[in-house]
Structure formats: structure tokens, C-alpha cells
């Protein structure tokens, strides 16, 4: 998604927060249309592991990270650095804070051929759901252990420290982000960007996230925010009422990224609510392929939610 909000806010840089920076209708990217051409780019992971292995031999941690990782960055890493102000200092501090996460990376890289096989099959499965999909590259990156997955104009940006021991989570994350890319292509980048910059657009954001979750469910039979969906299913009537009321005041604290900072209920319930609205819309549609395209290029969030009938 695009020029959303300040990325300096910690709550905004976790799993599922997706942005599509600098994508405009005047500069639509042109990536492959066949899943066989989809690329999993992990050169940055290779470079990081080389730097990581050098750290015990060199007292200048920052210089090692700078020269062996940052200076050799791919387009994906450069995009990530510009968005998140990633620096050698931040990675050093993250390694010190969570050494066990970073210790997983050499083993993850050693097993990268199996990850490539998973990715290749995933892209084939994705093409069965969206035959006209576009396939930008997916970059596997190392950040400051924030668990970030994002779509961007250069491709999907996926940090691996929190998924290095969970390939199923990685699959869901890659699928969700690729689906945001399809949304932006279907709507046009400028219009898609406006969803995240427009005031009072809680419903539109929940439906964009829910739309990506819905496509993920069609591909993998599961969404990224499983805890949120379980909670919603158990408290459906009361949460529908709360969602409707919160839409009146545009109170996103319970539903979107502010919810990441609490532990009283599952985070990102708006993703699950958006998913259920999209699912209801799709299930009652006679023409399923057309309904799926309508989910991707949704022009009017209010009309779409009403047509779904889910909140009635």
C-alpha cells in the first residue's frame, strides 16, 4: 500500500501492516504474468548471514553490518531501509535483544532450497485463484526483528527473523502481501494510495486488509490473523455491533494497528472483520470470478459492505 502514515510509530511496523509506497497510476509496474517467472530473492539473506558469521571475529560490529549487508543491498533492501530508517545500529541492538531469533538465520538459509520449492508451489496455487495475477519479486530480508511484511513497487518485502522457524506463517505472509499488490494493480496505484491517506477511512482500510486475507484464504484455506478470526467467530454479534458503532466515530483502536500494543484481545480484529465482509460478499455472488475482481478493485467501501449483507 502507499504513503500511509509515519513509519516511526512502532505499532505500525509489525506483521500484516502493508504499504505500497510511491506507486502511482502514472507509473504502473510491469512484472511477469506467469507464476513460473515469479522470483524469490534472498541475496540479502545470504549477505546478512555472511556478516553474522563474521561478527564473532570482528570487534567493529557496525562496520561489518554496513559493508557486508547494507552496502550490498538489493532493490528490496534499499526500499526497506528508506521506509523504516533501518541502520546497522538498529540491527545490532535487535541482535543483542533477541539473539535466539538471529541464530536461526544460518539454518534457514541452509534450507533455502526447500523454501524455494514452497514458494514455487505457492505461486502455482496462487495462479489458480487469480489467473491474471502479476508477480513482482519477493525479497527475503533481515531487519530489526519487527516481523514486517509489505507490498511495494519493487516487490514484496518480507523480514524473516520471526518466520525462520515457521514456513507456514511465511507462506501466509507472502500470499497476503502479493494480494495487496493485486489490489493496487486492479484499482490503480493512485486510488489505492488514497485509501490509506484519506481521513475517516476505517472501513476502506479494513476491507483492503480483509480482501488480502480473503485471497489468502482461497489460496491456503487460512488467513494470517487466525487468532482474530477465532475471536470474531466466538463473539460475532457483539463485535458486529461494536464495529458498526466504531465506524460512526472512526475509532480504529480496537481494529487496526493501535491494537498491536495491547494484550486483552487479539490484535488486528479489523483484518478479520474485513475478511468476513469480503467472504460474505463472495459467497452470495452468482459469478464468483467477477466477485473476486470486485473485491480486488473495490471502489466504494460503504456500498460494498452493504451489498455483502454481513453487518445487517
N, C-alpha and C positions, 0 to 999 in steps of 0.2 A: 504494500500500500504506500502511500506517498506522504510527503511532508506533513506529518501528523501533529505531533506535539513535541515538546522538548524531551530529548532522549537523556537528559541529565537526571530525570526522575527515576530512581531505582526500580520502582514498581512497574515501570513501562518496558523493562528490558528483560522479561522472562519469557518462558515457553509460550507460544501462541500469539504473542504480540507481533504483528506482521505489518510491515510498512513497504511502500512502493515508491521510494524517493526518486524524484527527477524524471518521472515518466509522464510525458505529455502526449496529447493527441497528435501533435506535430512531429513526434519522434517515436513512433511505434517500433519496437524492436522486431527483428525478423529472424526467429530461431527455427530449428528444424520442426517439421510436422510429423515425423515418424519416430516412434519410441526407440527404434534401433539406433537412432542418431543422438539420443539423449546421453549427456556426458556427466559422469561423476568425477569431479575434480578434487583430488586430495593432495596436490603438491604442497599445499600449506601445512598439512598434517605431517608430511614427510619432513619438511623443513623444521617444524616445531620439534619433532622427536629427535632430530639431529641436534638441535640446540639443547633440548632437555638432557640428552645423554652427555653433552659437553659440560653442563653446569657443574657437576662434581669435580671437574678437572680445572676449572677456571674461577678465580675469585671475583671476576667482573661480570656478575650476572646480567646486568643491564646491557653491557656491550655484546655479550653472547646473544641475547634475545634480539637486540637491534640488528646485528649483522647477519645472523643465521636465520632469523624468522621474518622480522619486519621488512628488511631491505630486499628480501627475495619474494615479496608478496605477490599473489595473483591479483587479477582484477577484483575477484570476490573479496579477498582480504583487504585490499585498498578501500573498497566500498564500505566494508565493515568498520575499518579504522575511522573513516571520515564520519560515520554515523555515531559511533559510540565513544569517540575520543580514546580509543584503545591505545595503550602505551606499554613499553617494557616495564615501567614501574607498576602498572596495574596487574600485569600478568605475574610479575614477581610476587606481589602481595597476595594474589589469588593462590599461587602455588604454596606459599607459606601457610595460608589459611586452610587450604583443602588439599594437602599433599596426596591423599589417597586417590582423589579424582584424577590428578595428573599422572599418577603412577600407572593408571590403566591405559594410557595412550600408546605406549610402545606395543603392548599386546594387541590393542585394537588395530594398530597399523599392520602388525604381523599377520593379522587375519583379514586384511583388506580385500583379498580376492573373494572371500565369501560374501563380504558386504557388497562388492560389485555385482555378484550374482543375484543377491537380493534386490539390488537397485534395478538391474536389467529386467527381472521378472516383474517388479513393481511398475515399471514404465509400460510393460506389455499389458498388465492388468488395467492400468490407468487408461490406456488407449481403447480398451473395450468399453469403458464407461463414457469417455469423451473422445470419439474417433477423430475429431477435428482439433485436438489439443495441440498447443505449441510447447516445445520442450527446450527451455533455456537450461544451461548447465546448473548442476547442484554442487555448491562448494562446501566441502567439509573443512571447518576452521577451528582454531583454538582461540578462545577469548578468555575473559576473566571469570570463568565459571559462573555465568549468569543464565545458562540454559536458553540461548536465544535461537529462534528460527524466524526467518523473514524472507519474504519475496522482495526482489529488487529488479531493476532494469538489466543488471548484468547476470542475474540468475538467483537461485535460492541460496541463502546464506545460513548455514547450519553449524552451530558450535557443538562440539562432540563430547566435552568433558562429562556432561550429565547423561549422555546416552551411550557412552562407550561400552557399557555393560548391559545394554538393553536395546537390541536391534529392533524389536517390535515397536518400541517407542520412537526410535529413529525413523522407521518406515512411516508411522503416522505423521510425524513432524514433516517429513519430506512431502508427503501427499497433501497435507493441509496447505503448505506453502505453495506448492505447484498449483493448487486450486485457486489461491489468491491471484496468481499470475493469470490464470484463465479468466477470472472475473475482470481483471483490469483490461485484458485484451477484448473481452466481449463488450464492456461498457465504453472503452476508450479511456486512456490514461488520465486525461484532464478531469473527466467526470468522476472517475474512480477516486482521484486525489481529493476532490471536493467533498466526498463523503466523510473524510477524516479531518477536514479543516472547517467544515460548516458548523456553526453553533447549533445547539439543540438537535443533534442528530443521533441520539442514543439508539433509536430503533434501527436506523440505517446501518450503524456500526455493528449492532448485534446481529443483524441479518447478513452482513458481509462475512462476519466470522462464522455465523451459523451456516451460511452457504458453503464455505470451505469445509466445515465439519460434515455437512451433508454429502458432499462429493467424496470426502474421505471415507464415510460410512459405506458408500456404494462400492468403493474400491476394496476396502479392508474389512467391512462389516463391523467397524468400530470407529469411534471418534477420539480425538486427543484428550478431551476433557471428560473422561469416564466418570470420575467422582461427581462432577457437577451434574451429569445426566442422571446418575443414580439418585442423587438427592432430589432432582426435579421430579423424577418419576414417583418418588415416595411422597412428595409434597406438592403435587401438581396443581390442585385447585387453589391452594393458598398462594403459591408462587405466581400463578397466572394473575391473581388479583393484585399482588404486590407489584408485579411488572407493569400492569396497566396503570396503577396509581403512580408509580415512579416515572412512567413516561410523561405524565402530566407536569411534573416538576423537573424532568430531565435529571433525576437523581441516579447517577451511574455507580455510586459507591458499592452497591450490593452486586452489581452485574459485570462491571468491566475491570480495568486494571487496578483501580484503587482497592479492589477486593483482595489483591495478592498479599497485602500487608496484614491480613487478619487470619485467625485460625478457628473461628467459631463455626464456619460453614465452608463448603468447597469454594475455591476461587473460580472466577470467570463463569459465573452462572449464566451470564448473557450469551455466552457461546452456546450453551445447551438450550437456552430458550430460543435463540435464533435457529438452531438446528431443528427443533421441534416444529417451528413455524414452517420452515422450508420442507420438512418431511411431510407435514400435513398437506401442504400445497401440492407436492409431487404425488402423493398417494391418491388424491381425489381427482387428479388430472387424467383425462382420457388419453391424451397424447403425451406419453412420458418423455420422449426426446425433446419435444417442444417445451415441456415444463422445466426440464433441466436447463435448457438455454435461457428460459425466463428467470430462473434462479441466478444464473451467472450474470445476466445483464440487467438485473432489476433496476428499473428507473424510478419507481415510486414506492418507497418502503411502506408507507401507510396503506396504500391501495393493495400492495402485495400481502401484507399481514391480514388485512380484512378479507381478501379473497381466499386466504388459507383456511379461515374459519377457526383457527386454533384457539384464539383468545376469546371466542364467543362464550 
